[in-house]
Amino acid sequence: MVRNFIEKEFKDEKNKRKIQLEKFRSYSIRIPTMIKVNGLINTLVFIKGKNDNVYKYIYDSINNYYNDKFNPIVEDIIEDILLNDRNFNDNIEYQNIVTIDILSYLLLVKNFAVSEILDVIEN
């Protein structure tokens, strides 16, 4: 995922590339904490509302992961979670399952981002 982001976003300027990579690293460290503090839906709405390529890429990757794991038909993770919350007897149960799974995915992204981006920035 990190390598795809690097190749997609930074084909031109080296300084711009370094700034964007540092943002990606920072956001990938911050987002799991934001989910733990604010909840999954609130964090996803915050990320989706930002006008930043890095946030957009992270949101799209979370959305793609959700589509692969839970519901390949859905277009937007937020709408689907809210819809499924209404369909479950215990409204919080589905959101908790998804939150745990998304957090585990983001922790992997964070670990890869921290290790790979430092190497890329140094080179």
C-alpha positions as CSV (number, residue, x, y, z in Angstrom):
1,M,0.0,0.0,0.0
2,V,2.7,2.5,1.0
3,R,4.8,1.8,-2.2
4,N,1.7,2.3,-4.3
5,F,1.0,5.6,-2.6
6,I,4.6,6.6,-3.2
7,E,4.6,5.7,-6.9
8,K,1.2,7.3,-7.5
9,E,1.6,10.6,-5.8
10,F,5.3,11.5,-6.2
11,K,6.5,11.2,-9.7
12,D,7.9,14.7,-10.0
13,E,9.4,16.9,-7.3
14,K,11.6,15.5,-4.6
15,N,10.8,18.1,-2.0
16,K,7.0,17.8,-2.5
17,R,7.5,14.0,-2.3
18,K,9.3,14.3,1.0
19,I,6.5,16.5,2.5
20,Q,3.8,14.2,1.3
21,L,5.6,11.1,2.7
22,E,6.0,12.8,6.1
23,K,2.3,13.6,6.0
24,F,1.4,10.0,5.2
25,R,3.6,8.8,8.0
26,S,2.1,11.2,10.4
27,Y,-1.5,10.5,9.5
28,S,-1.0,6.8,9.5
29,I,0.3,7.1,13.1
30,R,-2.5,9.4,14.2
31,I,-5.6,7.8,12.6
32,P,-5.7,4.6,14.8
33,T,-5.6,6.9,17.9
34,M,-8.3,9.1,16.5
35,I,-10.5,6.0,16.0
36,K,-9.9,4.9,19.6
37,V,-10.7,8.3,21.0
38,N,-13.5,9.5,18.6
39,G,-14.9,6.3,17.2
40,L,-14.8,4.9,13.7
41,I,-17.6,6.8,12.1
42,N,-16.5,10.2,13.4
43,T,-12.9,9.6,12.3
44,L,-14.0,8.4,8.9
45,V,-16.2,11.5,8.4
46,F,-13.3,13.7,9.5
47,I,-10.9,12.1,7.1
48,K,-13.5,12.2,4.2
49,G,-14.1,15.9,4.9
50,K,-10.5,16.9,4.6
51,N,-9.3,18.3,1.3
52,D,-5.9,16.6,1.2
53,N,-4.6,14.0,-1.2
54,V,-3.0,12.0,1.7
55,Y,-6.2,11.8,3.7
56,K,-8.1,10.9,0.5
57,Y,-5.7,8.1,-0.3
58,I,-6.0,6.7,3.3
59,Y,-9.8,6.9,3.2
60,D,-9.9,5.2,-0.2
61,S,-7.6,2.4,1.1
62,I,-9.8,1.9,4.2
63,N,-12.9,1.9,2.0
64,N,-11.3,-0.7,-0.4
65,Y,-10.3,-2.9,2.5
66,Y,-13.8,-2.7,3.9
67,N,-15.2,-3.7,0.5
68,D,-12.9,-6.6,0.2
69,K,-13.5,-7.9,3.8
70,F,-17.2,-7.2,4.5
71,N,-19.3,-6.0,1.6
72,P,-18.0,-5.8,-2.0
73,I,-21.2,-4.2,-3.3
74,V,-21.1,-1.0,-1.2
75,E,-19.6,2.2,-2.5
76,D,-19.1,4.0,0.9
77,I,-18.0,2.5,4.2
78,I,-19.8,5.1,6.3
79,E,-23.2,4.6,4.7
80,D,-22.9,0.8,4.9
81,I,-21.9,0.7,8.6
82,L,-24.8,3.0,9.5
83,L,-27.2,0.9,7.4
84,N,-26.0,-2.3,9.0
85,D,-26.2,-0.8,12.5
86,R,-29.9,-0.4,12.0
87,N,-30.3,-4.0,10.8
88,F,-28.6,-5.6,13.8
89,N,-30.4,-6.2,17.0
90,D,-27.5,-4.8,19.0
91,N,-26.6,-1.6,17.0
92,I,-23.1,-1.4,18.5
93,E,-22.1,-5.0,17.7
94,Y,-21.5,-4.6,13.9
95,Q,-19.7,-1.3,14.4
96,N,-17.4,-2.8,17.0
97,I,-16.6,-5.7,14.7
98,V,-15.7,-3.4,11.9
99,T,-13.8,-1.0,14.2
100,I,-11.6,-3.8,15.5
101,D,-10.9,-5.1,11.9
102,I,-10.2,-1.6,10.5
103,L,-7.9,-0.8,13.5
104,S,-5.9,-4.0,12.9
105,Y,-5.5,-3.0,9.2
106,L,-4.5,0.5,10.1
107,L,-1.9,-0.8,12.6
108,L,-0.3,-2.8,9.8
109,V,-0.3,0.3,7.5
110,K,1.2,2.3,10.4
111,N,4.0,-0.2,10.9
112,F,4.8,-0.4,7.2
113,A,4.6,3.4,6.8
114,V,6.9,4.1,9.7
115,S,9.6,1.6,8.5
116,E,9.4,2.1,4.8
117,I,8.9,5.9,4.6
118,L,12.0,6.6,6.8
119,D,14.0,4.5,4.3
120,V,12.6,6.3,1.3
121,I,13.0,9.8,2.8
122,E,16.6,9.1,3.7
123,N,17.4,7.9,0.1
